[in-house]
Amino acid sequence: MVRSMTGYGRGDREGERARIAVEIKTVNHRYRDISLRIPREISSLEEKVRKVLQQHVSRGRVDAFVSLEALSGEGAPVKLDRDMALGYLKALQELAGMGVKDDTAVSTLARLPDIFISQGDYRPDDLWPHLEGALLDAVGQLTGSREEEGKGLARDLRERLALIQGYVGEISELAPRVVEEYRQRLREQAEKLLSGQDLQEDRLLMEVVLFAEKSSISEELVRLESHVQAFAGALEQGGAVGRKLDFILQEVNREVNTISAKANDYEISRRVVEIKSQAEKIREQVQNIE
């Protein structure tokens, strides 16, 4: 199944001491880019969270947010960072030695940053089962939303692909007519110039053959049809096919541009314009496929 790169998922789990919630938002991106915000108390679990996200998201910009809420009404234990406190105290004493009025007190030190460290009455490893559960719930919702949007994208792409196939079929039917029309125009012009003199059929035939070789688009049509079928096959295959679809579409555009350069017929040119229009709309949609 084709997946969009845009999605959202949320999960939460509650343990004896804390509630953990995980939110994941994804948007389109050329590569996989994971931005993770996780509370400092459980920052040691960041690598585990990243591994889970990498297993489920192969492409896109991923913003993941982990929140931790203590459930105990007694308050979380707070520990004094002795090294930090002693460092501040030494600096303040040095400042006093420079002639600054010394009003060092416990209240002064307490207002300085990082003096105290909040310690929940839990260990990160004890919280991992709850975090993993919330994370997998969020990933499940995310995958579901990306697949649901992917269905819409795939449906739109198939419809536009069918239009392109129709135009390719029409061009294939028109292509032989181009040479015959050129032959007729060439004969009429030659007869006017010769003013009643005998027209050399072999010379006319040679000119027509040269034109046919120069303007032939049969090979481009065969390759174009092959690329269109490959695109349809990749859609049916599903999974992370965004880059593959983008590459195939580049090949489609290459063949269409060549046909456009060779086409010497209004009806063919008109259909080439329609193919280009649909291909551009497909390109815009492909940019959001994983």
C-alpha positions in Angstrom: 0.0 0.0 0.0 1.2 3.5 -0.9 1.7 5.7 2.1 1.7 9.5 2.3 4.5 11.2 4.2 1.9 13.4 6.0 0.4 12.0 9.2 -0.3 12.2 12.9 -0.4 9.7 15.8 -0.7 9.8 19.6 -0.4 7.3 22.3 -0.2 7.4 26.1 0.4 4.9 28.9 0.1 5.2 32.6 2.2 3.4 35.2 2.1 3.5 39.0 4.1 6.7 39.3 3.9 8.5 35.9 1.9 9.0 32.8 3.8 9.0 29.4 2.3 10.5 26.2 3.9 10.4 22.7 2.9 12.6 19.8 4.2 12.1 16.3 3.7 14.5 13.3 5.2 13.8 9.9 5.4 15.9 6.7 7.1 15.3 3.3 10.9 15.5 3.1 13.4 14.3 0.6 15.0 12.0 3.2 14.2 10.8 6.7 14.8 13.6 9.3 13.8 12.8 12.9 13.5 15.5 15.5 12.8 14.2 19.0 12.0 16.0 22.2 12.1 14.0 25.3 12.2 14.9 29.0 15.6 15.1 30.6 14.7 12.6 33.2 14.4 9.9 30.6 16.8 11.2 28.0 18.8 8.0 28.3 15.9 6.3 26.4 16.2 8.6 23.4 18.2 6.1 21.3 15.6 3.4 21.8 12.8 5.8 20.7 14.8 6.7 17.6 15.2 3.1 16.6 11.5 2.4 16.8 10.8 5.5 14.7 13.4 4.4 12.1 11.8 1.0 11.9 8.4 2.4 11.0 9.2 5.6 9.0 11.6 5.3 6.0 11.1 8.8 4.6 9.8 12.2 5.7 10.3 14.9 8.3 9.3 13.4 11.7 8.6 15.5 14.8 8.2 13.4 17.9 7.3 14.7 21.4 7.5 12.7 24.6 5.9 14.1 27.8 6.2 12.7 31.3 3.8 13.5 34.1 4.3 12.4 37.7 1.2 10.9 39.3 2.4 10.8 42.9 0.8 13.6 45.0 3.8 13.7 47.3 6.1 15.5 44.8 9.2 14.2 43.2 12.4 14.0 45.2 14.9 16.8 44.7 18.6 16.3 44.9 21.3 18.9 45.6 24.0 19.1 43.0 26.9 19.5 45.4 29.6 20.1 42.8 27.5 22.8 41.1 26.7 24.4 44.5 30.3 24.4 45.6 31.4 25.9 42.3 28.8 28.8 42.6 29.9 29.3 46.3 33.6 29.6 45.3 32.8 32.0 42.6 30.7 34.2 44.9 33.4 34.2 47.5 35.9 35.3 44.8 33.5 38.1 43.8 33.3 39.2 47.4 37.1 39.3 47.5 37.0 41.9 44.7 35.2 44.4 47.0 31.6 43.4 46.2 29.3 43.4 49.2 29.1 39.8 50.5 25.4 38.8 51.0 25.9 35.2 50.2 23.1 33.1 51.7 21.3 29.9 51.1 18.5 31.8 49.4 21.0 33.4 47.0 22.5 30.0 46.0 19.0 28.5 45.7 18.1 30.9 43.0 21.0 30.0 40.8 20.3 27.5 37.9 21.0 23.8 38.1 21.6 23.8 41.9 18.9 21.2 42.3 18.1 18.2 40.3 14.6 16.8 40.2 14.6 13.1 40.6 11.5 11.1 40.0 11.0 8.0 42.2 11.5 5.9 39.2 14.3 4.8 36.8 14.2 5.3 33.1 14.5 1.6 32.4 11.5 1.0 34.6 9.5 3.4 32.4 10.6 2.0 29.1 7.8 -0.6 28.8 5.2 2.2 29.3 7.1 4.5 26.9 7.4 1.8 24.3 3.7 1.0 24.5 2.8 4.7 24.1 5.2 5.0 21.2 3.9 2.0 19.4 0.3 3.2 19.8 1.4 6.6 18.3 3.2 4.9 15.5 0.2 2.7 14.7 -2.1 5.8 14.5 0.5 7.5 12.4 0.9 4.6 9.9 -2.9 4.4 9.6 -3.3 8.0 8.8 -0.4 7.9 6.3 -1.9 4.8 4.6 -5.4 6.4 4.5 -4.1 9.5 2.8 -1.9 7.3 0.6 -5.1 5.6 -0.8 -6.4 8.9 -2.0 -3.1 9.8 -3.6 -2.9 6.4 -5.3 -6.4 6.7 -6.6 -5.7 10.2 -8.1 -2.4 9.0 -9.7 -4.1 6.0 -11.3 -6.8 8.3 -12.8 -4.2 10.6 -14.3 -2.1 7.7 -15.5 -5.1 6.3 -17.3 -5.5 9.7 -19.1 -1.8 9.6 -20.1 -2.2 6.1 -21.5 -5.2 7.2 -23.5 -3.2 10.1 -25.0 -0.3 7.8 -25.8 -2.7 5.5 -27.6 -4.1 8.4 -29.7 -0.6 9.6 -30.6 0.3 6.0 -31.7 -2.6 6.1 -34.1 -1.8 9.5 -35.4 1.9 9.0 -35.9 1.7 7.1 -39.3 -0.6 9.8 -40.7 2.2 12.4 -40.2 4.4 10.8 -42.8 1.6 10.4 -45.3 0.5 14.0 -44.9 4.1 15.1 -45.4 4.4 13.0 -48.6 1.2 14.6 -49.9 2.4 18.2 -49.1 5.8 17.5 -50.6 4.2 16.2 -53.9 1.9 19.2 -54.2 4.8 21.6 -53.7 7.1 19.7 -56.1 4.4 19.7 -58.8 3.9 23.5 -58.5 7.7 24.1 -58.8 8.1 21.7 -61.7 5.1 23.3 -63.6 4.0 20.3 -65.5 7.4 18.6 -65.8 7.6 14.9 -64.8 8.0 14.3 -61.1 10.7 11.8 -60.2 8.9 9.3 -57.9 12.2 7.8 -56.6 13.4 11.3 -55.5 10.1 12.0 -53.8 10.2 8.6 -52.1 13.8 9.3 -50.8 12.7 12.6 -49.3 9.7 10.9 -47.6 11.9 8.2 -46.2 14.4 10.7 -44.8 11.6 12.6 -43.2 10.1 9.5 -41.8 13.4 8.5 -40.2 13.9 12.0 -38.7 10.4 12.4 -37.3 9.7 8.8 -36.2 8.5 8.6 -32.6 7.8 4.9 -32.5 10.7 4.1 -30.2 9.8 6.9 -27.8 6.2 5.7 -27.7 7.3 2.2 -26.9 9.5 3.4 -24.1 6.8 5.8 -22.8 4.3 3.0 -22.6 6.8 0.9 -20.8 7.5 3.7 -18.2 3.8 4.2 -17.7 3.3 0.5 -17.0 6.3 0.5 -14.6 4.7 3.4 -12.7 1.4 1.6 -12.4 3.3 -1.5 -11.2 5.1 0.4 -8.5 1.8 1.8 -7.3 0.4 -1.7 -7.0 3.6 -2.8 -5.2 3.2 -0.2 -2.5 5.5 0.4 0.4 8.2 3.1 0.3 8.1 3.7 -3.5 8.2 7.5 -3.6 11.7 7.8 -4.9 11.1 5.0 -7.5 8.0 6.8 -8.7 9.8 10.1 -9.0 12.6 8.4 -11.0 10.1 6.8 -13.4 8.3 10.1 -13.9 11.6 11.7 -14.9 11.9 9.1 -17.6 8.3 9.7 -18.7 9.0 13.4 -19.1 12.2 12.7 -21.0 10.3 10.7 -23.6 7.5 13.2 -23.8 9.9 16.0 -24.4 11.6 14.1 -27.2 8.2 13.4 -28.8 7.3 17.1 -28.5 10.6 18.0 -30.3 10.0 15.6 -33.1 6.2 16.0 -33.5 5.3 17.9 -36.7 1.6 17.6 -36.3 -0.9 19.8 -34.5 -3.0 16.9 -33.1 0.0 15.1 -31.8 1.3 18.4 -30.2 -2.0 19.0 -28.6 -1.9 15.6 -26.9 1.7 16.0 -25.9 0.6 19.2 -24.0 -2.1 17.2 -22.2 0.4 14.5 -21.2 2.8 17.1 -19.9 0.0 18.7 -17.9 -1.0 15.4 -16.3 2.6 14.5 -15.6 3.2 17.7 -13.8 0.2 17.1 -11.6 1.5 13.6 -10.9 4.9 15.0 -10.0 3.3 17.3 -7.4 1.5 14.3 -5.8 4.5 12.0 -5.9 6.4 14.5 -3.7 4.2 13.5 -0.8 4.6 9.7 -1.2 6.9 7.9 1.2 
